Amino acid sequence: MSAPRVDALVVGAGIAGLAAAHALQGAGAEVLVVDPSDRPGGVMRTDHHAGFVFENGPNTALVKAPMLKFFERLRMRERLRPASPASKRRFVYRQGELVAVPGSPWGLVRSPLLSAGAKLRLLAEPFRGRGGPHETVAEFVDRRLGPEVTRELVGPFLTGVYAGDERELGAEAVLPGLVEAERRRGSIVLGALGGRRERGLPGSHAPERGFGPLARQLAEALVEAPALGNRAERIARDGSGFRVEVSGVGGDNAFEAARVVVATPAYDAGALLRGLDGEVADTLEAVRYAPLVVAPVGVEAGRPARAIDGFGFLVPREERLGLLGCLFMSQLFADRAPEGMELLHCMIGGARWPEALDEPDDALHARLAAELEQTLGLRDAPPPLAWVRWPRAIPQPGRDHVEKMDRVAGRLADHPGLALAGGYVAGVGVPDALASGLAAAERVLAA
């Protein structure tokens, strides 16, 4: 018997896969989404406990232009809620103090995070020479802005986004706008002044009920609900289209599809595509991921010696803490904690301390409590509401990641109708992963 046939099949029901499915459906295609999980959303998961609403994965998002247009087309724009004005106040833990991150050039001039020499060095940025290819973030920022900017500002920022190490992450993948500005104008300052970009929404946003419910709403808006509990095992050519073999609780099945979007983590995408192209599979399976432990902690308001105020704080690598930082979620969105309580979203481990993943709960709690007392003055921190362990949480694009992805795209051109999407493709945040899904749908529709 012939396999069931669909116009398009999307592997993965994370934000990239859901965005691709909606774009394909909007173009008139019959779409099937398969995912091995019990719920859509991938790392977007929201849980409730004792009146707290906490995220297991992403907490906020910068709503860039593609994301804004996507939700406007679906008439879901009103479900994105801006963070409170407190989100503008962000901190870095430095030598026993929470130091405010400057939010403007004038703030940078006044900031104690940088020495007078480092501030003067910034003035020479337009006169710095261009660098070579394959620089790390640290090499790029050291060269253009100086090591203090890398250590005090850029490094902590990347800790919050990538849970990674600026000495390993590739500048072209992680800071594409700045690298392009240097190529275009010879200066990131002059390039930024001369560049034009589509506008999204200002500030940080989150779905009104959390990222997990948002994923369910996107899944429910599809004509055909995602086939959850079904894992794609193999993709092969089938004439002018593809054959996708799937296993699930109902047994094994296979589907014929004219178009396929693979919106999974890189290691799963590599395994799926090994029968089509071994070099592509090797490249994707070699993409490194940082582990992460997420610990939402509920505390009584006023208990910490330092005020819970603003977006939160991040910890530079030089402080040698297992704690990467904390977001003050109840300050950003008041309904995330019961009255009189605060919700801290603590991040532990990352590339800095990957062994944290295997630490017992009591050992992790002891270290977290000690470091929350050190950073916030919070004595006897209660156990977290949950321990969320992500063995492979966030892609770590290296210095030649963009070149490798370009080679992968070139090889996949031999398989028209097949495209990749996800956080490793063009950015790890929700807006970039969503945009990668839209771009993948556009590519397979054009094939």
TORFIGU-973237 format. One record per residue: x negated, y negated, z of N, C-alpha, C in turn; residue in three letters. Coordinates in steps of 0.1 Angstrom, whole numbers, plus 5000, padded with zeros to 4 digits. Each point is the difference from the previous one (the first is absolute). Layout:
BEGIN
XYZXYZXYZALA
...
This chain:
BEGIN
499250125000500849885000499149885000MET
500449894993499349885000500149935013SER
499049915004500049935012501049884999ALA
500649965011500849885000499249884994PRO
500749924993499349894993500549865006ARG
499049915002500449865004499249914992VAL
500549874999499249904993498749975007ASP
500149985013498849965007500050075014ALA
498850045004499850065013499049935008LEU
500349965012499149935009499650095012VAL
498750025001499550085011499649915012VAL
500850005011499749925011501149905002GLY
500549995013501149915003499549895010ALA
498749974999499649885008500449874992GLY
499549895005500549874993499650004986ILE
498850054996499650004986500950094991ALA
500450125005500850084993501449954999GLY
500649945011501349954999500149884991LEU
499049925000500049884991499950054985ALA
499250104997499950064987501450054996ALA
500650085009501350064997501049894996ALA
500149895008501049904997499749934987HIS
498749984997499649944987500450094988ALA
499850135002500450094989501550014999LEU
500750015011501450005000500649874994GLN
499449895003500449874994499950004985GLY
499050084995499850004985500950114994ALA
500950065007500950094995499650155000GLY
498950035007499550145001500750075011ALA
500250134997500550095011498750045008GLU
500149985013498850015008500250105011VAL
499050085002499950095012498849975008LEU
500249995013498949975009499850135009VAL
498850055001499850125009498949965010VAL
500250045013499149975011500150115010ASP
498950055006500050115009500549955014PRO
500149885003500449955013501550025003SER
500449985012501450015004500749874999ASP
499349894996500649874998499249924991ARG
500649904993499349924991499249905007PRO
499049944993499249895005498550025002GLY
499650134999498650025002499549965014GLY
499149915001499549955013500949905006VAL
501149964993500949905006501050085008MET
499850005013500850075010500349915012ARG
501350005004500449915011500650095010THR
499749995013500550085011500649915011ASP
500850065008500749935011499750085013HIS
499749925011499950075013500249905011HIS
500950035009500349915012500249854996ALA
500749984989500349864996498949944992GLY
498950074998498949944991500250064986PHE
499749914990500050044986498649984995VAL
499350124997498649994996499850074987PHE
499049954993499550064987498950105002GLU
500050114993498950094999499049964990ASN
500449924990499149964990500049854999GLY
500249944988499949864998501149935009PRO
499649885005500949925008500549874993ASN
499249944992500349884993499550014986THR
500549914992499549994986500049864995ALA
499049974992500049874992500850034988LEU
501149924998500950034989499549924988VAL
499250084992499449944987501150004989LYS
499749934989500949984990500750124995ALA
499350114996500650124995501050065010PRO
499650005013500950055011501349925001MET
499849875000501249915001500950024988LEU
499550014988500950024988500750135001LYS
499350105005500550145001501350005009PHE
499849945012501149995009501249914996PHE
499649904992501149914995500850074989GLU
499350084992500750084990501050105006ARG
499650065011500850095007501049945010LEU
500049875000500949925009499750045015ARG
498850015003499650045014499149905006MET
499949884994499149905005500349965014ARG
501350005004500349965014499650105010GLU
499650124996499550105010498649985005ARG
499349904993498649975005500149885009LEU
499550025012500149905010498749935003ARG
499949875001498749945003499650025014PRO
498750015003499550015014500249865006ALA
500150005013500149875007498849914998SER
500249875003498849914998498850045008PRO
500250085010498850055008499050084991ALA
500550054989499150084991498849924995SER
500149875000499049914995498850005009LYS
500250045013498950005010499450155001ARG
498850014995499350134999498649985008ARG
499650125005498849995009499050114996PHE
498849975004498950104999499450015015VAL
499850135004499450025013498549994998TYR
499449905008498649984998499449965014ARG
499150095004499249985013500949965011GLN
501150095002500849985012501249904999GLY
500149944988501149904998500850034987GLU
501249965000500850004988499849864993LEU
499450004989499749874993500949994988VAL
500649884999501049984989499350004987ALA
500650064990499550004986500449874994VAL
499149934994500449874993501050034989PRO
501049914999501050024989499949894990GLY
498949925000499949894990498549975000SER
499649934989498549954999499649925012PRO
500949915005499749925012499950095012TRP
500950105001499850095011498850085000GLY
499550034988498750074999498849925004LEU
500149874997499049905005499950005015VAL
501150015007500149985014499850145007ARG
500150114993500150135006498650045007SER
500150065012498850045007499550144994PRO
500850064991499650134994498749984992LEU
499849884994498849994992499149895006LEU
498750024998499049915005500049884990SER
499349895005499949884991499350034987ALA
499050095001499250044988500950074990GLY
500950095005500850084992501149914993ALA
500449895007501049914994499349924989LYS
498849965002499349924990499750094988LEU
499850125002499750104989501250014991ARG
501249995006501250014991500049894990LEU
499549885002500049894991499250044987LEU
499150095002499150034988500650124992ALA
501250045003500650124993500049984985GLU
500549884995500149984985498650014993PRO
498949995008498750014993499350135001PHE
500750105006499450135001500050074986ARG
499050084998500050084987501050115000GLY
500350054988500950114999499250135004ARG
500850095005499450135004500250104989GLY
499550125002500050114991501350095002GLY
500150104992501250095002499950095012PRO
501150055005500050115010499549945014HIS
500349885003499749955014501050055010GLU
499650025012500950025011500649875004THR
501050005008500649885006498949925007VAL
499350075009498949945008499049934991ALA
499650074990499049944991500549884993GLU
501250004995500749894993500249885009PHE
500650025011500249895009498849955006VAL
499050085004498749955005499449914990ASP
500050044988499449924989500749864998ARG
501350015000500749884996500349915012ARG
500350065012500449925011499250015012LEU
499150105001499250025011500450125009GLY
499050065007500350115009500949985011PRO
500049875005500949975011501550014996GLU
500349964988501450014995500450144999VAL
499050084995500350154999500350065013THR
499149975010500150065013501249955008ARG
500349875000501049945009501450004994GLU
500149994986501349984994500450124991LEU
499150024990500450104990500050145005VAL
499050045008500050135006501250035008GLY
500349925010501250035008501350004991PRO
500149924990501250004991500150144994PHE
498950054995500050134993500350115010LEU
499649985012500350105011501650015000THR
500749895000501450005001500750064988GLY
499449984988500750044988499650144996VAL
498750035001499450134995499650095011TYR
499949965012499450075011498650054995ALA
499349924992498850044993498849925004GLY
498950024993498749945002499749914988ASP
499849875003499749914989498750034993GLU
499150085006498750044994500250114990ARG
501250075000500350114991501049964990GLU
501049925003501149974991499549914988LEU
500550034989499549934988500749864998GLY
499249904997500649874999501049994988ALA
499750064989500949994989501350065002GLU
500150105009501350075003500749925011ALA
499349955010500649955012500249854999VAL
499249934993500149854998500049974985LEU
501050054993499949984985500249864996PRO
500849925007500249864997498749925001GLY
499350035011498749925002499050044990LEU
499950134997499050054990500349944987VAL
501350004996500349944987499849855000GLU
500249935011499849865001498549974997ALA
499150085006498649984998499650024985GLU
500650104994499750034986500549894991ARG
501149945004500649904991499449875001ARG
499749965013499549865002498650005007ARG
499450115004498850005007500149975014GLY
501249985005500349965014501450055004SER
500150065012501350045005500849885003ILE
499449895005500849885003500549944987VAL
499149974991500549944987500950094992LEU
499750135001500950094993501450005006GLY
500150005013501349995006500849884997ALA
499249885000500749884996500550004986LEU
499350074991500449994986500950114996GLY
500350105009500850114997501549975001GLY
500850084993501449995002500550145003ARG
501050015009500550135004501549985002ARG
500750114998501550005002500250005015GLU
501149935004500249985014501050105005ARG
499750055012500950095007500649925011GLY
500150065012500649935012498949965009LEU
500049895007499049965009500050085013PRO
498950035006500050075013500250154999GLY
500050065012500350145001501450035001SER
500450124995501450045001500150155004HIS
501250045004500350145002501450024998ALA
500450134996501450034998500849985013PRO
501349964999500749965012500250125010GLU
500050124995500250125008498750085001ARG
498949964993498850085000499750054987GLY
498850054998499550054987500750134997PHE
500250095010500650134998501449984994GLY
500949925007501349984994500049944986PRO
499049914998499949944986499850114990LEU
499150105003499850114991501250084997ALA
500850025011501350084998500949924991ARG
500149875002500949914992499650014985GLN
498749994998499550014986500350144994LEU
499950115008500350134995501450014997ALA
500949955009501450014998500549924988GLU
499249904996500449924988499750074987ALA
499350115000499850084988501250084996LEU
500250024987501250084996499850145005VAL
498850054999499750145004499249995013GLU
500550055011499249995013498750084998ALA
498949955007498850074999500150155005PRO
499450094994500050145004498950025010ALA
500449975013499150015011499750155003LEU
498950035007499750145003499550084988GLY
499649934990499650064988498649954996ASN
499050084998498649964998499750044985ARG
499549904993499550024986498650075002ALA
499950114993498850095001499049984988GLU
500649984989499149994988500849934989ARG
499249924992500549934988499250054988ILE
500750044990499450054987500749944988ALA
499350004989500649954988501050104995ARG
501149954994501050084995500549934987ASP
499350034989500449944987499649855001GLY
500949914997499849865001500249955014SER
500550085009500349965014499250085010GLY
500650025012499350065011500950115007PHE
499350095006500750105008499549995014ARG
500949975010499649985014500650125008VAL
499150075006500450125008500149955014GLU
501250045006500449955014500350125009VAL
499649995012500450105010500749935011SER
501050075006500849945011500750115008GLY
500849965009500750095008501050094992VAL
500449954989500950074992499350094990GLY
498750015001499250084990499249924991GLY
499450064990499249944990500949964988ASP
499649894994500749954988499049934991ASN
500449964988499249934991500949904992ALA
499549894997500749904993499249954987PHE
500749974990499549944988500349855001GLU
499049924997500249855001499249944989ALA
500649904993499349924990499049915007ALA
500349965012499149905007499850045014ARG
498849995005499750035014499249895007VAL
500449965012499249915008499650075012VAL
498750015003499550075012499749895010VAL
500849995010499949905010499850065014ALA
498850075001499650075012498749955004THR
499550045012498649975003499050064990PRO
498949944999499050044989499750145000ALA
499850065012499650145001501150094995TYR
501349975003501150084994500149984985ASP
499849884995500049974986498950084993ALA
498950015006498950084994500350144998GLY
500650065011500450144999501050034990ALA
501049914998501150014990499450004986LEU
499049924998499549974986498850094996LEU
499650095009498850074997500150084987ARG
501250064998500250084987500049914988GLY
500349875001500049914989498649954997LEU
499349965011498749934998499150025012ASP
499050085000499250035012499249885004GLY
499649914991499249895004500949905008GLU
501249984995501049915007500250065014VAL
500350135001500250065013498949985009ALA
498750024995498949985009499949865005ASP
500249904991499949865004501149975011THR
501250044998501149975010499750075013LEU
499650134999499850075013498849955008GLU
499249924993498849945007500349875007ALA
501249944998500349885007500150025015VAL
499349935007500050015015501149935006ARG
500550065012501049945008499649985014TYR
500449905007499649985014501250055008ALA
499650085011501050045009500549895009PRO
501150015006500549895009501050065010LEU
499949955013500950045010500849875003VAL
501350015000500949895003500650025013VAL
500049905009500550015014500949885003ALA
501350014999500949905004500150005015PRO
499849895006500049995015501049895004VAL
500950045009500949905006499649965013GLY
499949875003499649945012500949895005VAL
500149985013500849895005499449874996GLU
500949914995499649864997499349945012ALA
498949934997499349935011499050095007GLY
499950134998499150085007498549984996ARG
499849994987498649984996499549865005PRO
498750005004499449875004500049904989ALA
499750054988500049914988501450014994ARG
500549884996501449994995500150094987ALA
501150074999500450074988500749894991ILE
499249954991500549884992499350014986ASP
500849994990499550004986500150134993GLY
499350024989500150124992499350115007PHE
498949985007499250105006498549974999GLY
499250115003498649984999499350124993PHE
498849974994499250114995498649995006LEU
499450124999498750015007498950024990VAL
498949925000498950024991499350135004PRO
499350064990499250125002499049985011ARG
499449885000498949985010500450015014GLU
501349995003500450015014500050155005GLU
499950094990499850155004501250055008ARG
501249964996501250065007500750104991LEU
500650105006500850094992501349944995GLY
500549895007501249934996499649904989LEU
500750024989499849914988500849875001LEU
501150005008500749885002501450045004GLY
500849895003501450025004500849894993CYS
501250044996501049904995501049985010LEU
500449885002501049965011501450004993PHE
500650124998501150024991501349935006MET
500150005013501249935006499949854999SER
498849954998499949854997500449974986GLN
499850094991500349984986501450024997LEU
500650105006501450044998500650035014PHE
500949925005500450015014500850135003ALA
500650054990500850125003499250135000ASP
498749995000499250125000499750055014ARG
500449935010499950045014501249965009ALA
500350075010501149965009499649875007PRO
501049935005499849875007499150025012GLU
499049905001499150015010498850094998GLY
499950054988498950094996499349954988MET
498850054998499249974988499650134993GLU
499850004987499650124993498749974993LEU
499050085004498649994994499850124990LEU
499749974988499750104990498450015000HIS
499550105006498650025002499450104989CYS
498949964994499450094990498650045005MET
499750134999498850065006499350084990ILE
498750005000499250094992499549944987GLY
500750044989499649964987498750054996GLY
499349934990498750044996499049985011ALA
500349925009499149975011499850115010ARG
501250075003500050115010500950114995TRP
499650074989500950104995500350125009PRO
499150025010500250115009501249975010GLU
500649885000501149975008501250094997ALA
500150044987501150084995500150135009LEU
498950065004500050135007499949985015ASP
500049885005500049985015501350045006GLU
500050075011501350035007500749875004PRO
501350025002500849885004499549935012ASP
499750085011499649935012498749934999ASP
499050054992498849934998500249884992ALA
500850004990500349884992500749905008LEU
500950045009500749915008499049935010HIS
499150085006499149945009499149894993ALA
499550034988499249904993500849884995ARG
501350034995500849894996500349915012LEU
500450055011500349925012498849925004ALA
498850055000498849935003499849884991ALA
500250034987499749904990501149894999GLU
501250045004501149905001499749915012LEU
499550055011499649925011498949914996GLU
499050054992498949914996500449894991GLN
500950034991500449904989501149915005THR
501050065006501249925004500149975015LEU
499250075008500249995014501250075005GLY
500450114993501150085004499550115008LEU
500450005013499650115009501050125000ARG
499550125000500850125001501050004989ASP
499649994988500950014988500750135001ALA
501350004997500850125000499650094988PRO
500450135001499750084988500849954988PRO
499550014988500749954988501450074999PRO
500949944993501350054997499850134991LEU
499050004992499750124991498549994997ALA
499550124996498650004994500350054985TRP
499649914991500250034986498650024994VAL
499750124995498750034995500150024985ARG
499249924993500050014985498650044996TRP
499850134997498750054996499449934988PRO
500849964991499549934988501049884998ARG
499749905007501049895001499949904988ALA
498849954998499849894991498850024990ILE
500249994987498950024991498949905002PRO
498850054997498849925003499249984986GLN
500549914992499449984987498549955001PRO
499150084994498649965001499649904990GLY
498749984999499449904991500350024986ARG
500150124995500350034986501450054998ASP
500949975009501450064999500749954988HIS
499949874997500849944988499550074987VAL
498750014999499450064988500550154999GLU
500150075011500550144999501450004996LYS
500849915006501550004996500249964986MET
499149924994500149964986499750134992ASP
499050085004499750124992501150105001ARG
500750015012501150085001501149964991VAL
500349875000501149954991499650024985ALA
498849994997499650034986500250154996GLY
499750095009500250144998501550034999ARG
500849945009501450035000500749944987LEU
499349914993500649954987500250124990ALA
499250105002500250124992501350085003ASP
500749965011501250065004501149905001HIS
500449944989501049895001501350055007PRO
500649915008501150045008499750045014GLY
498750005004499550035013499349895006LEU
500349965012499449895007499950025015ALA
499049935006499850015014500449885008LEU
500550015012500449895009499650045014ALA
499849895008499850035014499049905006GLY
499750015013499249915007498550004995GLY
499550114995498650004995499849944986TYR
501149974993499949964986499649855000VAL
500749915007499749864999500349925013ALA
499950065011500349935013500850095009GLY
499649995013500650105010501349955007VAL
500349874999501249955007501250034992GLY
501249985007501350034994500249924987VAL
499749874999500249934988499250054988PRO
498750045003499250054989500450144996ASP
500350095009500550134997501349994992ALA
500949925004501249984993499749954985LEU
499249904999499649954987499450114991ALA
499250095006499450114992501150094995SER
501050025008501150094995500749934988GLY
500349875001500649934989499150014987LEU
498749985002499150004989499950144993ALA
500150105009500050144995501250034991ALA
501249955005501250024993499949934986ALA
499549885000499849934988499150074990GLU
499050065005499050084991500750124994ARG
500750085008500650124994501249964991VAL
500749895002501149964992499449954986LEU
498849955000499449954988499450114991ALA
499850125006499350114993500950054989ALA
